[in-house]
Amino acid sequence: MKVDVALFAYLADHQPDGLGGRHARAFDLPEGTTIADVITDLALPDQPRIVFVNNRHAAEDSTLHDGDRLAIFPPVAGG
Amino acid sequence: MPANEADQRARLAASSVAIIGCGGLGSNVAAMLLRSGVRALTLIDFDRVEESNLNRQLFFRDQLGRPKTEALAETLLRIDPGARLTLVTECVTADNLVGFLGKADVIVEAVDGADTKAMIVGACMDSLPGVPLVTASGLAGLDSANAIVTERLADDLYLVGDLTSDVRAGLPLFASRVMVAAAHQAHAAIRRLLGFDEA
């Protein structure tokens, strides 16, 4: 299945193409892949993050589906 | 969308905004919203005013030691004695947060910690779908103020900041840059209340 994956801020350096940038890349993933699987495969750091699928907040144990748009945003401290 | 300024003012006067965190962002957001005509505010913060806050937060030396919610309310009522303020002097958690937010038309996330920011965004988007949330990330340091922007990250989620400047990286908090972010947050809330939208 195809899933678009966008990584924001410093997470963008973890895109497999190494090019950085927040624009989405198309990932070809096996059926049943969860968001947590993607996070593990990309070796994202264990830092606070907000996960969206199709513009809605999603739990990391959610299963992805063909055509989904996954976005992961890491908030940073300061207020 | 209200057609003229009188209608816009009326819309804002009938609106309520909940502000989570009354520090550098939240205290200034509250004042800007009130001056813009939003007269119903819920102020949420567990902390007390400290001397180190005075370089960027809307507090005064004679308020040191007082709960931030109470000190801020005192100042806001000097601006508008008719302001309708709800004070919540509690530490927010995933379990209690939504109960504090009432029927806010817009929620402003203005806390310090990244983990708390993530918790707030998740709790609001899960439990209060359709209620716009304005969050902030990246306002520390001395990069250009122009790097701080407002963008729409999801349907009802607006993000203010440069996304990267982390206090934990040792970057200082300057009033000038913090208030740019606060002004972005307040303006995003106002625009959403009036029916405008970010790209």
Chai-1 contact restraints between the chains, C-beta under 6 A:
chainA,res_idxA,chainB,res_idxB,connection_type,confidence,min_distance_angstrom,max_distance_angstrom,comment,restraint_id
A,A9,B,L163,contact,1.0,0.0,6.0,A-B,restraint_1
A,A9,B,T164,contact,1.0,0.0,6.0,A-B,restraint_2
A,P48,B,A114,contact,1.0,0.0,6.0,A-B,restraint_3
A,P48,B,D115,contact,1.0,0.0,6.0,A-B,restraint_4
A,P48,B,A118,contact,1.0,0.0,6.0,A-B,restraint_5
A,I50,B,A118,contact,1.0,0.0,6.0,A-B,restraint_6
A,I50,B,V121,contact,1.0,0.0,6.0,A-B,restraint_7
A,F52,B,A154,contact,1.0,0.0,6.0,A-B,restraint_8
A,N55,B,A154,contact,1.0,0.0,6.0,A-B,restraint_9
A,N55,B,D155,contact,1.0,0.0,6.0,A-B,restraint_10
A,H57,B,G122,contact,1.0,0.0,6.0,A-B,restraint_11
A,H57,B,M125,contact,1.0,0.0,6.0,A-B,restraint_12
A,H57,B,D126,contact,1.0,0.0,6.0,A-B,restraint_13
A,P75,B,A114,contact,1.0,0.0,6.0,A-B,restraint_14
A,P75,B,K117,contact,1.0,0.0,6.0,A-B,restraint_15
A,P75,B,A118,contact,1.0,0.0,6.0,A-B,restraint_16
A,P75,B,S137,contact,1.0,0.0,6.0,A-B,restraint_17
A,V76,B,A114,contact,1.0,0.0,6.0,A-B,restraint_18
A,V76,B,S137,contact,1.0,0.0,6.0,A-B,restraint_19
A,V76,B,G138,contact,1.0,0.0,6.0,A-B,restraint_20
A,V76,B,D166,contact,1.0,0.0,6.0,A-B,restraint_21
A,A77,B,D112,contact,1.0,0.0,6.0,A-B,restraint_22
A,A77,B,G113,contact,1.0,0.0,6.0,A-B,restraint_23
A,A77,B,A114,contact,1.0,0.0,6.0,A-B,restraint_24
A,A77,B,D166,contact,1.0,0.0,6.0,A-B,restraint_25
A,A77,B,V167,contact,1.0,0.0,6.0,A-B,restraint_26
A,A77,B,R168,contact,1.0,0.0,6.0,A-B,restraint_27
A,G78,B,L139,contact,1.0,0.0,6.0,A-B,restraint_28
A,G78,B,A140,contact,1.0,0.0,6.0,A-B,restraint_29
A,G78,B,V167,contact,1.0,0.0,6.0,A-B,restraint_30
A,G79,B,G21,contact,1.0,0.0,6.0,A-B,restraint_31
A,G79,B,G23,contact,1.0,0.0,6.0,A-B,restraint_32
A,G79,B,L25,contact,1.0,0.0,6.0,A-B,restraint_33
A,G79,B,A110,contact,1.0,0.0,6.0,A-B,restraint_34
A,G79,B,V111,contact,1.0,0.0,6.0,A-B,restraint_35
A,G79,B,D112,contact,1.0,0.0,6.0,A-B,restraint_36
